[in-house]
Amino acid sequence: MEDQQRLNNILSDINVYRQQAELVQQQIELIQTSIAEIDALLETLDDLEGKESIEAFVPVGAGSFIKGELKNADEIIVSIGAGIAVKKDADGAREILKGQKEELKDTRDKMLANLQQISDVVGSLQAQAEQIAAASQGNMTQMG
């Protein structure tokens, strides 16, 4: 009976760790999306460089766009976090964006390491659960 309680506790722990791993995986995916957005923006800045005006579709809400003209593509408003944005030239914007990208990569790498630790713990717990289950199977066979 004690083995059954230990097995139940281990299985419960495994479920908690798996849920935790799922959350970490979702956070990693969000970070990957942010990195991809920064890459797209950097590419756009490169495409705009040296052009005085460009036709573009401007979002106006509810998934709708209006065709417009971008003038002075050398002035960019860049979000620096906490709801704060600053006006920068293209090079200044690139510098900020590359810094943000590096921070995101560092965070992603830490989360990947965390995910690996969780996976290692789950593997260890599963091995313990299998040992307990096998031992209790053996005890039941000997009793019968």
N, C-alpha and C positions, 0 to 999 in steps of 0.2 A: 504494500500500500504506500509506503514511503517512497518507493521508486516511482510509482504512478504520480505522486504529488510533485516530485522533482522533474519528471518528464513534462507534466503540465506547465510548471513554472518556466522551464526551458523553452517550450513551444510558445508560451506567451511572450517571452523575451524575444524570440525570433521574430514574431509578428511585429513587435514594437520596432525592432531594428529595421525590418523590411519597410515599414511605413516611413521611418526616418530616412532610409535610403531613397525612397520614392521622392520625398520632399527635396532632398539634396539634388537628385537628378533633375527635378523640375527647375530648381534654381540655376543649375548649370546650363540648362537649355535657354533660360531667360538671358543669362550672361552671354551665351553664344549668339543669341539674337541681337543683343546690344552691340557686340563686337562686329557683327555683319552690317549693322546699321552705320556704324562709324566707318567701316571700310567703304560702304556705298557713298557716304558723304565725302570722304577723302577723294574718291574717284570723281565725284561730281565737281568738287573744287578744282581738280586737275583739268577737267573738261571745260570749265568756265574760264580758266585763266587766260587773260589776254583778250577776251571778248568784251566789247562795250555793252552789247545788249543781246538778250537771248529770249526767244519765245519759249514759254513754259506753261504747263497747266498748274494753276494755283488752287489748292484745296480750299473750299468754302464751307465745308461741313456736310454731314450726312452722306459721305462718300461721293460728293459732287465736286466738280472742278470747273474753273473758268480759265479760258486761254488768256494769258497775259504776257507782259514783256518784263523781263528782269533787267533792270538798269543798275549800273554800278555794282557789278558782281565782286568788287574788291572789298566791300564792306559787308561783313558777316556778323550776325548776332549769334553768339555761341553760349549754350547753357554750360555753367560751371558747377551746377548742383545747387540743392536747397532752394530751388526756384529763382536763382540768380543767373542772369545772362550778361555778357559783356560784348561790346562791339570790337571786332578785330579785323585786321586785313587778312588776306588769304593765308599768308605764312603764319601769322599769329594764331589763326583758327586751327591750322594743321598741327601746330605745336600743342595746343590744348587738347585736340582730339587724339593725337598720338599718346599723350600722357594718360588720358582717360582709358584708351585702349589697353595700355600696359597695366594700369590698375585693374581693369576687368580681367585681363589674362592672369594676373597674380591671384586674384580672388578665385577665378575658375580653377587654377592649379591647386589651390588650398582645398577647394571643395572636392576636387577629384581625389586628392589624398585622403580626405575625410570619408569619401564614398568607399575607397579601398579599405580603410580601417573598419568601416561598418561591415563590409563584405567579409573581411577576415574574421570578425567576431561572429557573424552569422554562420560561417563555415565551421568554426570551432564549436558553436552551440549545436549545430546539426550533428556533428560527430559525437558529441556528448549524448544527444537524444537517441542516436542510433545505438550507442553502447548500452544505454539504459534499457531501450526497447529490446535489444538482443538478449541482455541479461535476464530481463523479466520473462521473455519467451522461453529461455532455458530453464528458469525456475518453474514455470508452468508445465513444461514437458516432464521435468523430474517429478513433479507432484502427481502427475497423471499416471 
